[in-house]
Amino acid sequence: MPSKRYKKALELVDGKKAYPLKAAVEILTKFPKAKFNETVDLAFCLGVDPKQSDQMVRGTVPLPHGSGKTVRVLVFAKSGPSAEAAKSAGAEYVGYEDMIKKCQEGWSDFDVAVATPEAMGEVRKLGKVLGPRGLMPNPKTGTVTDDTARAVKEVKAGRVEFKVDKAGNVHVPVGKIAFSAAQIEENARAVIEAIAKARPHSVKGIYVQSCTLSATMSPPVRVDVKEFAA
């Protein structure tokens, strides 16, 4: 059964209508609030076939106002300049064999993993452990690099990753409900533009079939993405 708060929120939105982004954000911020600082999400249904390698939609996008989340970063790097740079940039955990062993034993108390290309030879062995959790470093998302300081800073500043799932859907956090409407709108705009730009060349027909904005405990608000159509 929906809660009273959820029912009140439903009264503020027309489920059959797609709103311009600014209006969608205004509606979302008027919903009755939960007792915690909810995460705001964008959900996309894309007209792609993820089974086709040339229709994989994946990338990263920096949020202008950050994600509002404290991001714990693990950096796999042999001792030396890359490891020192990662520590100076604020990475919570930096190491090589010790950290690989820890992960093999089931530890995963971090949000993003970064690795130097040199370290990836051994880190690849963690594929079965980190892969299912979405924590595997990947060159496509900028998390396999010798410039560990830059990677750590970007992730901590609010760079978010997006990846289409098996059903053709993408979910991306765009901030917290405590953000101002303008901050949520600017973050959401950056993500929608990034998804639009990531359209695979082989996709025919409508690419973004639907887009909704919601908070953790709120109903979704449909967003009209015509202005972003690539």
C-alpha positions as CSV (number, residue, x, y, z in Angstrom):
1,M,0.0,0.0,0.0
2,P,1.4,3.5,-0.9
3,S,2.0,5.7,2.1
4,K,0.0,8.9,2.7
5,R,3.1,10.9,1.6
6,Y,3.4,9.0,-1.6
7,K,-0.4,9.5,-2.3
8,K,0.0,13.2,-1.7
9,A,2.9,13.4,-4.1
10,L,0.8,11.5,-6.8
11,E,-1.8,14.3,-6.6
12,L,0.9,16.8,-7.8
13,V,1.9,15.0,-11.0
14,D,0.1,13.9,-14.1
15,G,1.5,10.4,-14.8
16,K,0.5,10.6,-18.5
17,K,2.3,13.9,-19.2
18,A,5.9,14.5,-20.0
19,Y,7.2,17.8,-18.5
20,P,10.0,20.0,-19.7
21,L,13.0,19.4,-17.4
22,K,12.6,22.7,-15.4
23,A,8.9,21.9,-14.7
24,A,9.7,18.3,-13.8
25,V,12.3,19.4,-11.2
26,E,9.9,22.0,-9.8
27,I,7.2,19.3,-9.3
28,L,9.7,16.9,-7.7
29,T,10.9,19.5,-5.2
30,K,7.3,20.1,-4.1
31,F,6.6,16.5,-3.2
32,P,6.3,15.8,0.5
33,K,9.8,14.9,1.8
34,A,10.9,11.7,3.5
35,K,12.8,11.8,6.8
36,F,16.2,11.5,5.1
37,N,18.0,13.3,2.3
38,E,16.8,11.3,-0.6
39,T,18.9,10.6,-3.7
40,V,17.5,12.1,-6.9
41,D,17.7,9.7,-9.9
42,L,17.1,9.9,-13.7
43,A,15.9,6.7,-15.3
44,F,16.1,6.2,-19.1
45,C,14.6,3.5,-21.3
46,L,16.7,3.4,-24.5
47,G,15.9,2.0,-27.9
48,V,19.1,0.0,-28.1
49,D,19.9,-3.7,-28.1
50,P,22.6,-4.1,-25.4
51,K,23.4,-7.6,-26.7
52,Q,24.9,-5.9,-29.8
53,S,28.4,-4.7,-28.9
54,D,28.0,-1.6,-31.1
55,Q,24.9,-0.6,-29.2
56,M,26.5,-0.5,-25.7
57,V,25.8,2.9,-24.0
58,R,28.4,3.6,-21.4
59,G,30.4,6.6,-20.1
60,T,30.9,9.2,-17.4
61,V,29.7,12.7,-16.8
62,P,30.8,15.3,-14.2
63,L,27.9,16.8,-12.3
64,P,28.2,20.6,-12.1
65,H,27.1,20.5,-8.4
66,G,28.4,17.1,-7.4
67,S,26.4,14.1,-6.4
68,G,25.9,15.1,-2.7
69,K,27.4,11.7,-1.8
70,T,30.7,11.0,0.0
71,V,32.6,8.8,-2.5
72,R,35.2,6.4,-1.0
73,V,38.0,5.7,-3.5
74,L,40.4,2.7,-3.6
75,V,43.4,3.1,-5.9
76,F,45.4,0.0,-7.0
77,A,49.0,1.3,-7.6
78,K,52.5,0.1,-6.8
79,S,54.4,2.3,-4.4
80,G,55.8,5.3,-6.2
81,P,54.6,8.6,-7.8
82,S,51.1,7.3,-8.8
83,A,50.4,6.0,-5.3
84,E,51.6,9.2,-3.6
85,A,49.6,11.3,-6.0
86,A,46.4,9.3,-5.2
87,K,47.0,9.7,-1.4
88,S,47.5,13.5,-1.9
89,A,44.3,13.7,-3.9
90,G,42.3,12.2,-1.1
91,A,41.9,8.5,-1.9
92,E,40.8,6.6,1.2
93,Y,42.7,3.4,0.3
94,V,45.9,3.1,-1.8
95,G,47.8,-0.1,-2.2
96,Y,48.6,-3.0,-4.5
97,E,49.1,-6.6,-3.4
98,D,47.7,-5.9,0.0
99,M,44.5,-4.4,-1.4
100,I,44.1,-7.1,-4.1
101,K,44.3,-9.7,-1.3
102,K,41.8,-7.8,0.8
103,C,39.3,-7.7,-2.1
104,Q,39.8,-11.4,-2.8
105,E,38.8,-12.0,0.8
106,G,35.5,-10.3,0.2
107,W,36.2,-6.7,1.3
108,S,34.4,-4.0,-0.7
109,D,34.1,-1.0,1.6
110,F,34.6,1.5,-1.2
111,D,32.5,3.1,-3.9
112,V,35.0,3.5,-6.8
113,A,38.2,1.6,-7.7
114,V,41.0,3.2,-9.8
115,A,44.0,1.4,-11.1
116,T,47.2,2.2,-12.9
117,P,47.7,0.4,-16.2
118,E,50.7,-1.4,-14.6
119,A,48.5,-2.6,-11.7
120,M,45.7,-3.9,-14.0
121,G,47.7,-7.1,-14.8
122,E,47.0,-8.3,-11.3
123,V,43.7,-6.4,-10.7
124,R,42.1,-8.2,-13.7
125,K,42.1,-11.3,-11.5
126,L,39.5,-9.6,-9.3
127,G,37.0,-9.6,-12.2
128,K,34.7,-12.2,-10.6
129,V,34.8,-10.3,-7.3
130,L,34.5,-6.7,-8.4
131,G,32.7,-7.1,-11.8
132,P,29.3,-8.1,-10.4
133,R,29.4,-5.1,-8.0
134,G,30.2,-2.7,-10.8
135,L,33.5,-1.8,-9.1
136,M,36.0,-3.0,-11.7
137,P,38.4,-0.3,-13.0
138,N,37.8,0.4,-16.7
139,P,39.7,2.5,-19.2
140,K,36.4,3.7,-20.8
141,T,35.3,5.3,-17.6
142,G,38.7,6.9,-16.8
143,T,39.4,4.6,-13.9
144,V,42.4,2.9,-15.5
145,T,45.0,5.7,-15.7
146,D,48.5,6.8,-14.6
147,D,47.0,10.2,-13.6
148,T,45.6,8.8,-10.4
149,A,45.3,12.3,-8.8
150,R,43.0,13.5,-11.6
151,A,40.8,10.4,-11.5
152,V,40.4,10.6,-7.7
153,K,39.5,14.3,-7.8
154,E,37.0,13.9,-10.6
155,V,35.3,11.0,-8.9
156,K,35.1,12.8,-5.6
157,A,33.9,16.0,-7.2
158,G,30.8,14.2,-8.5
159,R,31.7,12.4,-11.7
160,V,29.0,9.7,-12.2
161,E,29.1,6.7,-14.4
162,F,26.3,5.4,-16.6
163,K,25.9,2.0,-18.3
164,V,22.9,0.5,-20.1
165,D,21.6,-2.7,-18.4
166,K,20.4,-5.9,-20.2
167,A,16.9,-4.5,-20.6
168,G,18.1,-1.2,-22.2
169,N,17.6,0.9,-19.1
170,V,20.0,3.4,-17.6
171,H,19.8,4.8,-14.0
172,V,22.0,7.8,-13.0
173,P,22.0,9.7,-9.6
174,V,21.9,13.4,-10.2
175,G,22.1,14.8,-6.6
176,K,20.1,15.0,-3.4
177,I,16.6,16.3,-2.7
178,A,18.2,18.9,-0.4
179,F,19.8,20.5,-3.4
180,S,18.2,23.6,-4.9
181,A,15.9,23.2,-7.9
182,A,18.5,24.9,-10.1
183,Q,21.3,22.6,-8.9
184,I,19.1,19.5,-9.6
185,E,18.1,20.9,-13.0
186,E,21.7,21.6,-14.0
187,N,23.0,18.2,-12.9
188,A,20.1,16.5,-14.7
189,R,20.7,18.5,-17.9
190,A,24.3,17.4,-17.9
191,V,23.3,13.8,-17.6
192,I,20.6,13.9,-20.3
193,E,23.0,15.7,-22.7
194,A,25.7,13.0,-22.0
195,I,23.2,10.2,-22.7
196,A,22.0,11.9,-25.9
197,K,25.6,12.3,-27.1
198,A,26.3,8.6,-26.3
199,R,23.8,7.5,-28.9
200,P,25.3,4.6,-30.9
201,H,25.6,5.3,-34.7
202,S,23.8,1.9,-35.4
203,V,20.6,2.8,-33.5
204,K,17.6,3.5,-35.7
205,G,14.3,5.1,-34.6
206,I,13.7,6.7,-31.3
207,Y,16.8,6.5,-29.1
208,V,15.5,7.9,-25.7
209,Q,12.1,6.2,-25.4
210,S,11.4,7.6,-22.0
211,C,13.0,9.5,-19.2
212,T,11.8,9.9,-15.6
213,L,13.0,11.9,-12.6
214,S,12.4,10.7,-9.1
215,A,13.6,10.8,-5.5
216,T,14.2,7.6,-3.5
217,M,10.7,7.5,-2.0
218,S,8.8,9.6,-4.6
219,P,6.7,8.7,-7.6
220,P,8.4,9.3,-11.0
221,V,8.0,12.5,-13.0
222,R,8.2,12.0,-16.8
223,V,10.6,14.3,-18.6
224,D,10.1,15.5,-22.1
225,V,13.6,15.1,-23.8
226,K,12.7,16.5,-27.2
227,E,15.0,19.5,-26.6
228,F,17.9,17.1,-26.1
229,A,17.2,14.9,-29.1
230,A,20.5,14.2,-31.0
